[in-house]
Amino acid sequence: MVNWRTRTSAERTDRGERGTAAPEAVSEQNDMSKSSSDAATAAVGSAIKEQVRENYARAARRVTSNESGGCCGTAAPCGNPITSNLYADSETGALPAEAVAASLGCGNPTALAELKAGETVLDLGSGGGIDVLLSARRVGPSGKAYGLDMTDEMLALARENQRKAGAQNVEFLKGEIENIPLPDNSVDVIISNCVINLSGDKDRVLAEAFRVLRPGGRFAVSDVVVRGEVPAAICRSVELWIGCVAGALEESEYRAKLSGAGFEQVEVEPTRIYRAEDAREFFARADVEIEKIAPMVDGKFMSAFVRARKPL
């Protein structure tokens, strides 16, 4: 168990005994405090990223070695209430079995994104490639579907799935969602499936999404969203960060961050609301006592389809 909470300000001088500090000293102290806070935040983000990378690499290796699959990057069997029963058989029937087995998301963004023929789509955190391959079908040969992932094992799996599917209008890119390796104004639609909440710097992710979208472009992602305050026991759990829960934004905060990045027409549509009892095993694996937190989490976590648009 790792405590993700970090101090964000320096301890203040006891002014009752020492008097008011000189303006120069206060400014220097504030600068040092900000620098220390930024460094601590960066360290936390780096730790989360490495945990995510390793867990998703392990999930990819399980698929390629025909082991039982995991959910949201964990070693859990896929009875997980977040990741189960997301795709119709008609969608997955023609896909490589490995693409389906590697699906670790919380929704089906391609079914809700209203993709059109000829559009360019980018999937942030594309994993084994299921949503990229589904998007490629929808945009057709005149369109293009990019997948972006930071994990070598997942990229290798996705490219093999692309080969098996015979998808010609697909390209998988290596990189991080905080630094998208595409030019400004180059994408019509951004999708993602339970990945943005894993980032330790969501503001950067949303700013990058805004940058690469063309004017009028659409942000259309599935993500876990919170309605209400998240219990501290969940925020401190690495397992639940990796499991798509602890990193989830509160709904109003998600809306505010999207608006702050420049997006308009922000909508959050619940697609699945979770009850504490549904996730009993999930919480138990993370050493969280379900009886204690049940009243605080029951009905507050949901998979949601999050929409927004870049202004023309």
Secondary structure, 3 states (H helix, E strand, C coil): CCCCCCCCCCCCCCHHHHCCCCHHHHHHHHHHHHHHHHHHHHHHHHHHHHHHHHHHHHHHHHHHCCCCCCCCCCCCCCCCCCCCCCCCHHHHCCCCHHHHHCCCCCCCHHHHCCCCCCCEEEEECCCCCHHHHHHHHHHCCCCEEEEEECCHHHHHHHHHHHHHHCCCCEEEEECECCECCCCCCCEEEEEEECCHHHCCCHHHHHHHHHHHEEEEEEEEEEEEEECCCCCHHHHCCHHHHHCCCCCCEEHHHHHHHHHHHCCEEEEEEEEEECCHHHHHHHHHHCCCCHHHHHHHHCCCEEEEEEEEECCC
